[in-house]
Amino acid sequence: MKFKQYILNEGSGAVRGLDVTEEEMIEVLRKRCKPFLQERDKNLFLFRGTRKFRNSENPMQIVKPRTNRKPKDTDPEIHEMLDEKFKEKFGWYARSEGVFCHTELMEARKYVGFNADNVYLFFPVGRYKYVYNPYIEDIYNELPESAFDYSYVDDLVNSLMRNYKETGLSELTQGDSVEMMFKCNYYYMIHYPTYYNYLMRSL
């Protein structure tokens, strides 16, 4: 197999569909996502809800992450405060550079109107970083709607940040419900309803 076709050299936010067989899919994942597959618990899959690929006939997508993500619901000022805290603690802007995914299927479905057809399995390619708080399902639920009281919000953000960590993926299981942010050069997305059972058996 020529693995060059399974990498992406385009700019931030670029997407390409990959027309692969199931056997090729497994081979690509084992080759390109080896660090992730080795670190995660065998039964742990990460889910990501998106409508971006709803018209695609390709079973597998390769995506170049955006590095300037804008919040859809979080107050922009709070978003920037969080980003600065992540940069200070972990060395990168997890809110704007990170790819959001979840260990819990239902949490990923929330972002696409609970439509499982718009849920994908997330696989970071090559080296990656990640951060998560084992006590937080969705940080949006922990935040006020706006930074109306800067001192209060700053104290709240500092409190939330205390439990964020950048290790421990191997300790998470499918029973956990954790929001994660990954930093990687690019990643694969595989349609959950179609391939979840197959990947469970094959990886």
C-alpha positions as a Markdown table, in Angstrom:
| # | Residue | x | y | z |
|---|---|---|---|---|
| 1 | Met | 0.0 | 0.0 | 0.0 |
| 2 | Lys | 1.2 | 3.5 | -0.8 |
| 3 | Phe | 0.8 | 5.4 | 2.4 |
| 4 | Lys | 1.5 | 8.8 | 0.9 |
| 5 | Gln | -2.1 | 9.1 | -0.2 |
| 6 | Tyr | -3.1 | 8.9 | 3.4 |
| 7 | Ile | -1.4 | 12.0 | 4.5 |
| 8 | Leu | -2.5 | 15.6 | 4.0 |
| 9 | Asn | -0.2 | 18.5 | 3.2 |
| 10 | Glu | -2.9 | 21.2 | 2.6 |
| 11 | Gly | -3.4 | 24.1 | 5.0 |
| 12 | Ser | -5.4 | 24.4 | 8.3 |
| 13 | Gly | -9.0 | 23.0 | 8.1 |
| 14 | Ala | -8.4 | 21.0 | 4.9 |
| 15 | Val | -10.3 | 17.8 | 4.5 |
| 16 | Arg | -10.0 | 14.9 | 2.0 |
| 17 | Gly | -12.2 | 11.8 | 1.7 |
| 18 | Leu | -10.4 | 8.4 | 1.5 |
| 19 | Asp | -12.0 | 5.7 | -0.6 |
| 20 | Val | -10.7 | 2.6 | 1.2 |
| 21 | Thr | -11.7 | -0.9 | 1.9 |
| 22 | Glu | -12.2 | -2.1 | 5.5 |
| 23 | Glu | -8.9 | -4.0 | 5.3 |
| 24 | Glu | -7.1 | -0.9 | 4.0 |
| 25 | Met | -8.6 | 1.2 | 6.8 |
| 26 | Ile | -7.2 | -1.1 | 9.5 |
| 27 | Glu | -3.8 | -1.1 | 7.8 |
| 28 | Val | -3.8 | 2.7 | 7.6 |
| 29 | Leu | -4.8 | 3.1 | 11.3 |
| 30 | Arg | -2.2 | 0.6 | 12.5 |
| 31 | Lys | 0.5 | 2.3 | 10.5 |
| 32 | Arg | -0.4 | 6.0 | 11.0 |
| 33 | Cys | -2.0 | 6.0 | 14.4 |
| 34 | Lys | 0.2 | 3.5 | 16.1 |
| 35 | Pro | 1.1 | 5.8 | 19.1 |
| 36 | Phe | -2.6 | 6.4 | 19.8 |
| 37 | Leu | -3.6 | 2.8 | 19.5 |
| 38 | Gln | -0.8 | 1.7 | 21.8 |
| 39 | Glu | -1.6 | 4.3 | 24.5 |
| 40 | Arg | -5.4 | 3.9 | 24.6 |
| 41 | Asp | -7.3 | 1.2 | 26.4 |
| 42 | Lys | -8.3 | -1.4 | 23.7 |
| 43 | Asn | -12.0 | -0.8 | 24.3 |
| 44 | Leu | -11.7 | 3.0 | 24.3 |
| 45 | Phe | -12.9 | 4.9 | 21.3 |
| 46 | Leu | -13.2 | 8.7 | 21.0 |
| 47 | Phe | -16.2 | 10.2 | 19.4 |
| 48 | Arg | -16.7 | 13.5 | 17.5 |
| 49 | Gly | -20.0 | 14.9 | 16.3 |
| 50 | Thr | -19.9 | 17.0 | 13.1 |
| 51 | Arg | -22.1 | 17.6 | 10.1 |
| 52 | Lys | -19.1 | 18.4 | 7.9 |
| 53 | Phe | -19.1 | 15.0 | 6.1 |
| 54 | Arg | -22.8 | 14.3 | 5.9 |
| 55 | Asn | -22.8 | 14.3 | 2.1 |
| 56 | Ser | -19.6 | 12.3 | 1.8 |
| 57 | Glu | -19.6 | 8.7 | 0.4 |
| 58 | Asn | -16.1 | 8.1 | 1.7 |
| 59 | Pro | -15.8 | 5.8 | 4.7 |
| 60 | Met | -12.8 | 7.6 | 6.0 |
| 61 | Gln | -11.8 | 11.3 | 6.2 |
| 62 | Ile | -8.4 | 12.9 | 6.8 |
| 63 | Val | -8.5 | 16.3 | 8.4 |
| 64 | Lys | -5.9 | 19.0 | 9.0 |
| 65 | Pro | -6.9 | 20.7 | 12.3 |
| 66 | Arg | -7.7 | 24.4 | 12.4 |
| 67 | Thr | -5.3 | 26.5 | 14.6 |
| 68 | Asn | -7.7 | 29.4 | 15.1 |
| 69 | Arg | -10.9 | 27.8 | 16.2 |
| 70 | Lys | -13.6 | 30.2 | 17.3 |
| 71 | Pro | -16.1 | 29.3 | 20.0 |
| 72 | Lys | -19.7 | 28.6 | 18.9 |
| 73 | Asp | -21.4 | 29.1 | 22.3 |
| 74 | Thr | -18.7 | 30.1 | 24.9 |
| 75 | Asp | -18.3 | 33.8 | 25.5 |
| 76 | Pro | -15.3 | 35.0 | 23.5 |
| 77 | Glu | -13.7 | 36.6 | 26.5 |
| 78 | Ile | -14.0 | 33.5 | 28.6 |
| 79 | His | -12.7 | 31.5 | 25.6 |
| 80 | Glu | -9.5 | 33.6 | 25.5 |
| 81 | Met | -9.1 | 33.4 | 29.3 |
| 82 | Leu | -9.2 | 29.6 | 29.1 |
| 83 | Asp | -6.8 | 29.5 | 26.2 |
| 84 | Glu | -4.3 | 31.6 | 28.0 |
| 85 | Lys | -4.5 | 29.3 | 31.0 |
| 86 | Phe | -4.0 | 26.2 | 28.9 |
| 87 | Lys | -1.0 | 27.9 | 27.2 |
| 88 | Glu | 0.5 | 28.8 | 30.6 |
| 89 | Lys | 0.0 | 25.3 | 32.0 |
| 90 | Phe | 0.6 | 23.0 | 29.0 |
| 91 | Gly | 2.4 | 25.2 | 26.4 |
| 92 | Trp | -0.4 | 25.3 | 23.7 |
| 93 | Tyr | -3.8 | 27.0 | 23.1 |
| 94 | Ala | -6.0 | 24.0 | 23.7 |
| 95 | Arg | -9.3 | 25.8 | 23.1 |
| 96 | Ser | -8.3 | 27.3 | 19.7 |
| 97 | Glu | -5.8 | 24.7 | 18.5 |
| 98 | Gly | -7.3 | 21.6 | 19.9 |
| 99 | Val | -9.6 | 19.1 | 18.3 |
| 100 | Phe | -12.5 | 18.3 | 20.6 |
| 101 | Cys | -13.7 | 14.8 | 21.1 |
| 102 | His | -15.4 | 12.7 | 23.8 |
| 103 | Thr | -15.2 | 9.3 | 25.4 |
| 104 | Glu | -19.0 | 9.2 | 25.6 |
| 105 | Leu | -21.1 | 8.6 | 22.5 |
| 106 | Met | -24.1 | 10.5 | 23.8 |
| 107 | Glu | -22.1 | 13.6 | 24.5 |
| 108 | Ala | -20.8 | 13.6 | 20.9 |
| 109 | Arg | -24.4 | 13.2 | 19.7 |
| 110 | Lys | -25.5 | 16.3 | 21.6 |
| 111 | Tyr | -23.6 | 18.5 | 19.1 |
| 112 | Val | -25.4 | 17.1 | 16.1 |
| 113 | Gly | -29.0 | 17.0 | 17.3 |
| 114 | Phe | -28.5 | 13.5 | 18.7 |
| 115 | Asn | -28.2 | 12.1 | 15.2 |
| 116 | Ala | -25.8 | 9.2 | 15.4 |
| 117 | Asp | -25.3 | 9.4 | 11.6 |
| 118 | Asn | -23.2 | 12.5 | 12.1 |
| 119 | Val | -20.9 | 10.9 | 14.7 |
| 120 | Tyr | -17.4 | 9.9 | 13.8 |
| 121 | Leu | -14.5 | 8.0 | 15.4 |
| 122 | Phe | -11.5 | 10.1 | 16.0 |
| 123 | Phe | -7.9 | 8.9 | 15.4 |
| 124 | Pro | -5.0 | 11.3 | 15.8 |
| 125 | Val | -2.1 | 10.6 | 13.4 |
| 126 | Gly | 1.5 | 10.3 | 14.5 |
| 127 | Arg | 2.6 | 12.3 | 17.6 |
| 128 | Tyr | 0.0 | 14.2 | 19.5 |
| 129 | Lys | -0.8 | 16.0 | 22.7 |
| 130 | Tyr | -4.0 | 16.1 | 24.7 |
| 131 | Val | -5.5 | 17.7 | 27.8 |
| 132 | Tyr | -8.6 | 16.8 | 29.8 |
| 133 | Asn | -10.2 | 17.1 | 33.2 |
| 134 | Pro | -11.4 | 13.7 | 34.5 |
| 135 | Tyr | -14.2 | 15.5 | 36.3 |
| 136 | Ile | -15.6 | 17.5 | 33.4 |
| 137 | Glu | -18.0 | 16.1 | 30.7 |
| 138 | Asp | -18.3 | 19.5 | 28.9 |
| 139 | Ile | -16.6 | 22.6 | 30.2 |
| 140 | Tyr | -19.3 | 24.7 | 28.7 |
| 141 | Asn | -21.7 | 23.5 | 31.4 |
| 142 | Glu | -19.3 | 24.8 | 34.1 |
| 143 | Leu | -19.0 | 28.3 | 32.7 |
| 144 | Pro | -21.2 | 31.4 | 33.1 |
| 145 | Glu | -22.8 | 32.9 | 29.9 |
| 146 | Ser | -20.5 | 35.9 | 30.0 |
| 147 | Ala | -17.5 | 37.4 | 31.8 |
| 148 | Phe | -19.7 | 39.8 | 33.7 |
| 149 | Asp | -17.5 | 39.7 | 36.8 |
| 150 | Tyr | -13.9 | 39.2 | 35.7 |
| 151 | Ser | -12.6 | 38.4 | 39.2 |
| 152 | Tyr | -15.3 | 35.7 | 39.7 |
| 153 | Val | -14.7 | 34.1 | 36.2 |
| 154 | Asp | -10.9 | 34.2 | 36.7 |
| 155 | Asp | -11.2 | 32.4 | 40.0 |
| 156 | Leu | -13.6 | 29.9 | 38.5 |
| 157 | Val | -11.3 | 29.2 | 35.5 |
| 158 | Asn | -8.3 | 28.8 | 37.8 |
| 159 | Ser | -10.3 | 26.3 | 39.9 |
| 160 | Leu | -11.3 | 24.3 | 36.8 |
| 161 | Met | -7.7 | 24.3 | 35.5 |
| 162 | Arg | -6.3 | 22.6 | 38.6 |
| 163 | Asn | -7.5 | 19.2 | 37.5 |
| 164 | Tyr | -6.6 | 19.4 | 33.9 |
| 165 | Lys | -3.9 | 16.9 | 32.9 |
| 166 | Glu | -1.9 | 15.9 | 29.8 |
| 167 | Thr | -1.4 | 12.2 | 30.7 |
| 168 | Gly | -3.6 | 9.3 | 31.6 |
| 169 | Leu | -5.3 | 8.4 | 28.3 |
| 170 | Ser | -4.4 | 4.7 | 29.0 |
| 171 | Glu | -6.4 | 4.9 | 32.3 |
| 172 | Leu | -9.6 | 6.1 | 30.6 |
| 173 | Thr | -12.3 | 3.5 | 29.6 |
| 174 | Gln | -15.4 | 3.6 | 27.5 |
| 175 | Gly | -17.4 | 4.0 | 30.8 |
| 176 | Asp | -15.8 | 7.4 | 31.5 |
| 177 | Ser | -17.4 | 10.6 | 30.2 |
| 178 | Val | -14.7 | 13.0 | 29.5 |
| 179 | Glu | -14.2 | 15.9 | 27.0 |
| 180 | Met | -10.8 | 15.8 | 25.5 |
| 181 | Met | -8.8 | 18.3 | 23.4 |
| 182 | Phe | -6.1 | 16.9 | 21.1 |
| 183 | Lys | -3.3 | 18.7 | 19.3 |
| 184 | Cys | -2.0 | 16.8 | 16.2 |
| 185 | Asn | -0.8 | 17.5 | 12.7 |
| 186 | Tyr | -3.9 | 15.8 | 11.2 |
| 187 | Tyr | -6.4 | 13.1 | 12.1 |
| 188 | Tyr | -8.7 | 10.5 | 10.7 |
| 189 | Met | -12.5 | 10.4 | 11.1 |
| 190 | Ile | -14.4 | 7.2 | 10.5 |
| 191 | His | -18.2 | 6.9 | 10.3 |
| 192 | Tyr | -19.3 | 5.6 | 13.7 |
| 193 | Pro | -22.6 | 3.8 | 12.7 |
| 194 | Thr | -21.0 | 2.0 | 9.8 |
| 195 | Tyr | -17.6 | 0.9 | 11.2 |
| 196 | Tyr | -17.7 | 0.9 | 15.0 |
| 197 | Asn | -18.4 | -2.8 | 15.4 |
| 198 | Tyr | -15.9 | -3.7 | 12.8 |
| 199 | Leu | -13.2 | -1.6 | 14.4 |
| 200 | Met | -14.0 | -3.0 | 17.8 |
| 201 | Arg | -13.3 | -6.5 | 16.5 |
| 202 | Ser | -10.3 | -5.5 | 14.4 |
| 203 | Leu | -8.1 | -3.1 | 16.4 |
